[in-house]
Amino acid sequence: MLSYIAYCFSIFFIVLEVFILLYLIRGILPFGIIAVYFIDILVAPLIMPMQKIVKHSILNCFKVDISPYILLIVFSYLNSMCSYLSSL
């Protein structure tokens, strides 16, 4: 049962990583207005707390918003942990 739950969380983190990647490339690729709005609505609850954490840290000195990159690292780590737990 634990491996099934870990597998489901692994898929969940993969989906979150895809949405974060779409958020990062939405300015480069010509998405429609509705697609950009949909991606912003899905990613905003994830990005906002990370932006507050970065704003009060030493990483605030950058001109670029690095919170999506930090979220990608965190989600990939959690995905690898879930994949490891599902293989046990």
N, CA, C and O atoms as a GROMACS GRO file, in nm:
protein
  352
    1MET      N    1   0.082  -0.120   0.000
    1MET     CA    2   0.000   0.000   0.000
    1MET      C    3   0.086   0.126   0.000
    1MET      O    4   0.054   0.224  -0.067
    2LEU      N    5   0.196   0.122   0.075
    2LEU     CA    6   0.285   0.238   0.081
    2LEU      C    7   0.348   0.265  -0.055
    2LEU      O    8   0.366   0.381  -0.093
    3SER      N    9   0.383   0.161  -0.127
    3SER     CA   10   0.445   0.183  -0.258
    3SER      C   11   0.345   0.245  -0.356
    3SER      O   12   0.383   0.325  -0.441
    4TYR      N   13   0.216   0.209  -0.345
    4TYR     CA   14   0.114   0.269  -0.431
    4TYR      C   15   0.096   0.417  -0.400
    4TYR      O   16   0.084   0.498  -0.492
    5ILE      N   17   0.094   0.453  -0.274
    5ILE     CA   18   0.081   0.593  -0.234
    5ILE      C   19   0.204   0.672  -0.280
    5ILE      O   20   0.190   0.784  -0.329
    6ALA      N   21   0.322   0.615  -0.264
    6ALA     CA   22   0.445   0.682  -0.308
    6ALA      C   23   0.446   0.699  -0.459
    6ALA      O   24   0.492   0.801  -0.510
    7TYR      N   25   0.396   0.599  -0.532
    7TYR     CA   26   0.387   0.608  -0.678
    7TYR      C   27   0.292   0.720  -0.720
    7TYR      O   28   0.321   0.795  -0.813
    8CYS      N   29   0.179   0.731  -0.652
    8CYS     CA   30   0.083   0.838  -0.683
    8CYS      C   31   0.142   0.975  -0.656
    8CYS      O   32   0.123   1.068  -0.734
    9PHE      N   33   0.215   0.989  -0.545
    9PHE     CA   34   0.281   1.116  -0.516
    9PHE      C   35   0.390   1.146  -0.617
    9PHE      O   36   0.413   1.262  -0.652
   10SER      N   37   0.458   1.043  -0.665
   10SER     CA   38   0.561   1.063  -0.767
   10SER      C   39   0.500   1.120  -0.895
   10SER      O   40   0.556   1.212  -0.955
   11ILE      N   41   0.387   1.066  -0.937
   11ILE     CA   42   0.318   1.119  -1.054
   11ILE      C   43   0.270   1.261  -1.029
   11ILE      O   44   0.276   1.346  -1.118
   12PHE      N   45   0.221   1.287  -0.908
   12PHE     CA   46   0.176   1.422  -0.872
   12PHE      C   47   0.290   1.523  -0.883
   12PHE      O   48   0.269   1.633  -0.935
   13PHE      N   49   0.408   1.488  -0.836
   13PHE     CA   50   0.521   1.580  -0.843
   13PHE      C   51   0.570   1.598  -0.987
   13PHE      O   52   0.620   1.705  -1.022
   14ILE      N   53   0.557   1.496  -1.070
   14ILE     CA   54   0.592   1.511  -1.211
   14ILE      C   55   0.498   1.611  -1.278
   14ILE      O   56   0.542   1.695  -1.356
   15VAL      N   57   0.370   1.602  -1.248
   15VAL     CA   58   0.272   1.696  -1.304
   15VAL      C   59   0.302   1.838  -1.257
   15VAL      O   60   0.293   1.932  -1.336
   16LEU      N   61   0.337   1.854  -1.130
   16LEU     CA   62   0.372   1.988  -1.081
   16LEU      C   63   0.497   2.042  -1.150
   16LEU      O   64   0.504   2.161  -1.181
   17GLU      N   65   0.595   1.955  -1.175
   17GLU     CA   66   0.714   1.998  -1.246
   17GLU      C   67   0.681   2.045  -1.388
   17GLU      O   68   0.738   2.142  -1.436
   18VAL      N   69   0.590   1.976  -1.453
   18VAL     CA   70   0.550   2.016  -1.589
   18VAL      C   71   0.483   2.152  -1.587
   18VAL      O   72   0.510   2.236  -1.674
   19PHE      N   73   0.396   2.176  -1.489
   19PHE     CA   74   0.331   2.307  -1.481
   19PHE      C   75   0.432   2.418  -1.451
   19PHE      O   76   0.419   2.528  -1.504
   20ILE      N   77   0.530   2.391  -1.368
   20ILE     CA   78   0.634   2.491  -1.340
   20ILE      C   79   0.716   2.518  -1.467
   20ILE      O   80   0.749   2.633  -1.496
   21LEU      N   81   0.748   2.414  -1.542
   21LEU     CA   82   0.822   2.434  -1.667
   21LEU      C   83   0.740   2.514  -1.768
   21LEU      O   84   0.794   2.600  -1.838
   22LEU      N   85   0.610   2.485  -1.777
   22LEU     CA   86   0.524   2.565  -1.865
   22LEU      C   87   0.519   2.710  -1.819
   22LEU      O   88   0.513   2.801  -1.902
   23TYR      N   89   0.521   2.732  -1.688
   23TYR     CA   90   0.522   2.868  -1.634
   23TYR      C   91   0.651   2.940  -1.675
   23TYR      O   92   0.650   3.060  -1.706
   24LEU      N   93   0.762   2.867  -1.676
   24LEU     CA   94   0.889   2.929  -1.711
   24LEU      C   95   0.899   2.962  -1.859
   24LEU      O   96   0.961   3.062  -1.896
   25ILE      N   97   0.839   2.880  -1.945
   25ILE     CA   98   0.854   2.905  -2.089
   25ILE      C   99   0.734   2.977  -2.149
   25ILE      O  100   0.726   2.992  -2.271
   26ARG      N  101   0.641   3.023  -2.066
   26ARG     CA  102   0.522   3.090  -2.120
   26ARG      C  103   0.556   3.222  -2.187
   26ARG      O  104   0.480   3.268  -2.273
   27GLY      N  105   0.665   3.284  -2.151
   27GLY     CA  106   0.705   3.409  -2.215
   27GLY      C  107   0.782   3.386  -2.344
   27GLY      O  108   0.790   3.477  -2.427
   28ILE      N  109   0.836   3.267  -2.362
   28ILE     CA  110   0.916   3.238  -2.481
   28ILE      C  111   0.829   3.185  -2.594
   28ILE      O  112   0.837   3.232  -2.708
   29LEU      N  113   0.746   3.087  -2.562
   29LEU     CA  114   0.660   3.027  -2.663
   29LEU      C  115   0.528   3.104  -2.675
   29LEU      O  116   0.478   3.156  -2.576
   30PRO      N  117   0.474   3.111  -2.795
   30PRO     CA  118   0.350   3.188  -2.813
   30PRO      C  119   0.225   3.110  -2.771
   30PRO      O  120   0.153   3.057  -2.855
   31PHE      N  121   0.201   3.103  -2.641
   31PHE     CA  122   0.078   3.043  -2.591
   31PHE      C  123  -0.036   3.142  -2.611
   31PHE      O  124  -0.013   3.262  -2.626
   32GLY      N  125  -0.158   3.093  -2.611
   32GLY     CA  126  -0.273   3.181  -2.616
   32GLY      C  127  -0.296   3.249  -2.482
   32GLY      O  128  -0.239   3.210  -2.381
   33ILE      N  129  -0.380   3.348  -2.484
   33ILE     CA  130  -0.410   3.423  -2.361
   33ILE      C  131  -0.476   3.332  -2.258
   33ILE      O  132  -0.449   3.343  -2.138
   34ILE      N  133  -0.564   3.245  -2.304
   34ILE     CA  134  -0.634   3.155  -2.212
   34ILE      C  135  -0.537   3.055  -2.151
   34ILE      O  136  -0.547   3.024  -2.032
   35ALA      N  137  -0.442   3.003  -2.230
   35ALA     CA  138  -0.345   2.907  -2.178
   35ALA      C  139  -0.254   2.972  -2.075
   35ALA      O  140  -0.224   2.912  -1.972
   36VAL      N  141  -0.210   3.094  -2.102
   36VAL     CA  142  -0.125   3.166  -2.006
   36VAL      C  143  -0.201   3.193  -1.877
   36VAL      O  144  -0.146   3.179  -1.768
   37TYR      N  145  -0.326   3.231  -1.888
   37TYR     CA  146  -0.410   3.257  -1.771
   37TYR      C  147  -0.430   3.129  -1.690
   37TYR      O  148  -0.424   3.132  -1.567
   38PHE      N  149  -0.454   3.017  -1.758
   38PHE     CA  150  -0.473   2.888  -1.692
   38PHE      C  151  -0.346   2.844  -1.619
   38PHE      O  152  -0.353   2.796  -1.506
   39ILE      N  153  -0.231   2.861  -1.683
   39ILE     CA  154  -0.104   2.825  -1.620
   39ILE      C  155  -0.077   2.914  -1.499
   39ILE      O  156  -0.032   2.865  -1.395
   40ASP      N  157  -0.104   3.042  -1.512
   40ASP     CA  158  -0.084   3.134  -1.399
   40ASP      C  159  -0.174   3.099  -1.280
   40ASP      O  160  -0.130   3.106  -1.166
   41ILE      N  161  -0.298   3.060  -1.308
   41ILE     CA  162  -0.389   3.023  -1.200
   41ILE      C  163  -0.341   2.896  -1.129
   41ILE      O  164  -0.351   2.885  -1.007
   42LEU      N  165  -0.290   2.800  -1.205
   42LEU     CA  166  -0.245   2.675  -1.145
   42LEU      C  167  -0.115   2.690  -1.067
   42LEU      O  168  -0.096   2.623  -0.965
   43VAL      N  169  -0.027   2.777  -1.112
   43VAL     CA  170   0.105   2.787  -1.052
   43VAL      C  171   0.111   2.892  -0.941
   43VAL      O  172   0.200   2.887  -0.856
   44ALA      N  173   0.019   2.985  -0.940
   44ALA     CA  174   0.022   3.094  -0.842
   44ALA      C  175   0.023   3.046  -0.697
   44ALA      O  176   0.098   3.102  -0.617
   45PRO      N  177  -0.056   2.945  -0.658
   45PRO     CA  178  -0.049   2.900  -0.518
   45PRO      C  179   0.084   2.837  -0.480
   45PRO      O  180   0.118   2.830  -0.362
   46LEU      N  181   0.159   2.792  -0.578
   46LEU     CA  182   0.291   2.735  -0.550
   46LEU      C  183   0.399   2.842  -0.547
   46LEU      O  184   0.492   2.836  -0.466
   47ILE      N  185   0.387   2.939  -0.635
   47ILE     CA  186   0.491   3.041  -0.650
   47ILE      C  187   0.486   3.145  -0.539
   47ILE      O  188   0.590   3.189  -0.491
   48MET      N  189   0.366   3.184  -0.498
   48MET     CA  190   0.352   3.294  -0.401
   48MET      C  191   0.425   3.268  -0.268
   48MET      O  192   0.498   3.355  -0.223
   49PRO      N  193   0.408   3.151  -0.204
   49PRO     CA  194   0.482   3.130  -0.078
   49PRO      C  195   0.633   3.126  -0.099
   49PRO      O  196   0.709   3.174  -0.015
   50MET      N  197   0.676   3.070  -0.212
   50MET     CA  198   0.820   3.064  -0.238
   50MET      C  199   0.875   3.204  -0.263
   50MET      O  200   0.988   3.233  -0.224
   51GLN      N  201   0.799   3.291  -0.328
   51GLN     CA  202   0.844   3.428  -0.349
   51GLN      C  203   0.858   3.502  -0.217
   51GLN      O  204   0.950   3.582  -0.200
   52LYS      N  205   0.767   3.477  -0.122
   52LYS     CA  206   0.778   3.540   0.009
   52LYS      C  207   0.901   3.492   0.084
   52LYS      O  208   0.968   3.570   0.151
   53ILE      N  209   0.932   3.362   0.072
   53ILE     CA  210   1.050   3.308   0.137
   53ILE      C  211   1.177   3.366   0.076
   53ILE      O  212   1.269   3.403   0.147
   54VAL      N  213   1.181   3.375  -0.057
   54VAL     CA  214   1.299   3.428  -0.125
   54VAL      C  215   1.315   3.577  -0.096
   54VAL      O  216   1.428   3.627  -0.085
   55LYS      N  217   1.203   3.648  -0.084
   55LYS     CA  218   1.210   3.792  -0.058
   55LYS      C  219   1.276   3.822   0.076
   55LYS      O  220   1.341   3.926   0.092
   56HIS      N  221   1.260   3.733   0.173
   56HIS     CA  222   1.317   3.755   0.306
   56HIS      C  223   1.447   3.679   0.327
   56HIS      O  224   1.491   3.661   0.441
   57SER      N  225   1.510   3.634   0.219
   57SER     CA  226   1.635   3.560   0.231
   57SER      C  227   1.748   3.637   0.163
   57SER      O  228   1.729   3.748   0.113
   58ILE      N  229   1.864   3.577   0.163
   58ILE     CA  230   1.979   3.639   0.100
   58ILE      C  231   1.969   3.635  -0.053
   58ILE      O  232   2.041   3.708  -0.121
   59LEU      N  233   1.881   3.551  -0.107
   59LEU     CA  234   1.865   3.539  -0.251
   59LEU      C  235   1.786   3.653  -0.312
   59LEU      O  236   1.762   3.653  -0.433
   60ASN      N  237   1.746   3.750  -0.232
   60ASN     CA  238   1.668   3.863  -0.279
   60ASN      C  239   1.750   3.959  -0.366
   60ASN      O  240   1.692   4.045  -0.432
   61CYS      N  241   1.881   3.945  -0.367
   61CYS     CA  242   1.965   4.039  -0.440
   61CYS      C  243   1.961   4.018  -0.591
   61CYS      O  244   2.009   4.102  -0.666
   62PHE      N  245   1.905   3.907  -0.637
   62PHE     CA  246   1.896   3.880  -0.780
   62PHE      C  247   1.786   3.963  -0.844
   62PHE      O  248   1.685   3.994  -0.780
   63LYS      N  249   1.805   3.998  -0.968
   63LYS     CA  250   1.702   4.072  -1.043
   63LYS      C  251   1.597   3.979  -1.101
   63LYS      O  252   1.488   4.023  -1.137
   64VAL      N  253   1.628   3.850  -1.111
   64VAL     CA  254   1.539   3.751  -1.171
   64VAL      C  255   1.467   3.677  -1.059
   64VAL      O  256   1.525   3.650  -0.954
   65ASP      N  257   1.342   3.645  -1.082
   65ASP     CA  258   1.265   3.566  -0.986
   65ASP      C  259   1.311   3.421  -0.994
   65ASP      O  260   1.288   3.354  -1.094
   66ILE      N  261   1.376   3.373  -0.889
   66ILE     CA  262   1.431   3.238  -0.891
   66ILE      C  263   1.341   3.137  -0.821
   66ILE      O  264   1.378   3.021  -0.806
   67SER      N  265   1.224   3.180  -0.776
   67SER     CA  266   1.136   3.088  -0.705
   67SER      C  267   1.088   2.970  -0.790
   67SER      O  268   1.075   2.861  -0.735
   68PRO      N  269   1.060   2.984  -0.921
   68PRO     CA  270   1.024   2.864  -0.998
   68PRO      C  271   1.138   2.763  -1.008
   68PRO      O  272   1.115   2.642  -1.009
   69TYR      N  273   1.261   2.813  -1.015
   69TYR     CA  274   1.376   2.723  -1.023
   69TYR      C  275   1.394   2.647  -0.891
   69TYR      O  276   1.428   2.529  -0.891
   70ILE      N  277   1.373   2.715  -0.781
   70ILE     CA  278   1.382   2.649  -0.651
   70ILE      C  279   1.272   2.544  -0.638
   70ILE      O  280   1.296   2.435  -0.586
   71LEU      N  281   1.152   2.577  -0.685
   71LEU     CA  282   1.043   2.480  -0.681
   71LEU      C  283   1.072   2.359  -0.767
   71LEU      O  284   1.038   2.247  -0.730
   72LEU      N  285   1.135   2.378  -0.882
   72LEU     CA  286   1.173   2.264  -0.965
   72LEU      C  287   1.271   2.172  -0.893
   72LEU      O  288   1.259   2.050  -0.901
   73ILE      N  289   1.365   2.230  -0.824
   73ILE     CA  290   1.462   2.150  -0.748
   73ILE      C  291   1.392   2.073  -0.637
   73ILE      O  292   1.418   1.955  -0.616
   74VAL      N  293   1.304   2.140  -0.564
   74VAL     CA  294   1.233   2.075  -0.454
   74VAL      C  295   1.143   1.964  -0.505
   74VAL      O  296   1.140   1.855  -0.447
   75PHE      N  297   1.069   1.991  -0.612
   75PHE     CA  298   0.978   1.888  -0.664
   75PHE      C  299   1.053   1.770  -0.724
   75PHE      O  300   1.007   1.656  -0.714
   76SER      N  301   1.166   1.795  -0.787
   76SER     CA  302   1.243   1.683  -0.841
   76SER      C  303   1.301   1.598  -0.728
   76SER      O  304   1.308   1.475  -0.740
   77TYR      N  305   1.342   1.662  -0.618
   77TYR     CA  306   1.390   1.587  -0.502
   77TYR      C  307   1.276   1.504  -0.442
   77TYR      O  308   1.296   1.386  -0.412
   78LEU      N  309   1.159   1.563  -0.426
   78LEU     CA  310   1.046   1.488  -0.371
   78LEU      C  311   1.003   1.376  -0.464
   78LEU      O  312   0.962   1.270  -0.418
   79ASN      N  313   1.012   1.398  -0.594
   79ASN     CA  314   0.979   1.295  -0.690
   79ASN      C  315   1.077   1.178  -0.679
   79ASN      O  316   1.036   1.062  -0.684
   80SER      N  317   1.204   1.207  -0.664
   80SER     CA  318   1.302   1.099  -0.652
   80SER      C  319   1.285   1.023  -0.521
   80SER      O  320   1.305   0.901  -0.517
   81MET      N  321   1.247   1.094  -0.415
   81MET     CA  322   1.221   1.025  -0.288
   81MET      C  323   1.099   0.934  -0.299
   81MET      O  324   1.101   0.822  -0.247
   82CYS      N  325   0.995   0.979  -0.365
   82CYS     CA  326   0.877   0.895  -0.384
   82CYS      C  327   0.906   0.777  -0.475
   82CYS      O  328   0.855   0.667  -0.453
   83SER      N  329   0.987   0.800  -0.577
   83SER     CA  330   1.024   0.688  -0.665
   83SER      C  331   1.105   0.584  -0.589
   83SER      O  332   1.088   0.464  -0.610
   84TYR      N  333   1.192   0.630  -0.501
   84TYR     CA  334   1.270   0.537  -0.420
   84TYR      C  335   1.180   0.458  -0.326
   84TYR      O  336   1.197   0.338  -0.310
   85LEU      N  337   1.083   0.526  -0.264
   85LEU     CA  338   0.992   0.457  -0.172
   85LEU      C  339   0.900   0.360  -0.246
   85LEU      O  340   0.862   0.257  -0.190
   86SER      N  341   0.863   0.393  -0.368
   86SER     CA  342   0.775   0.302  -0.442
   86SER      C  343   0.851   0.179  -0.492
   86SER      O  344   0.789   0.076  -0.519
   87SER      N  345   0.982   0.188  -0.503
   87SER     CA  346   1.060   0.072  -0.548
   87SER      C  347   1.090  -0.024  -0.436
   87SER      O  348   1.134  -0.136  -0.462
   88LEU      N  349   1.068   0.014  -0.311
   88LEU     CA  350   1.095  -0.076  -0.198
   88LEU      C  351   0.994  -0.186  -0.187
   88LEU      O  352   1.003  -0.270  -0.097
   0.00000   0.00000   0.00000
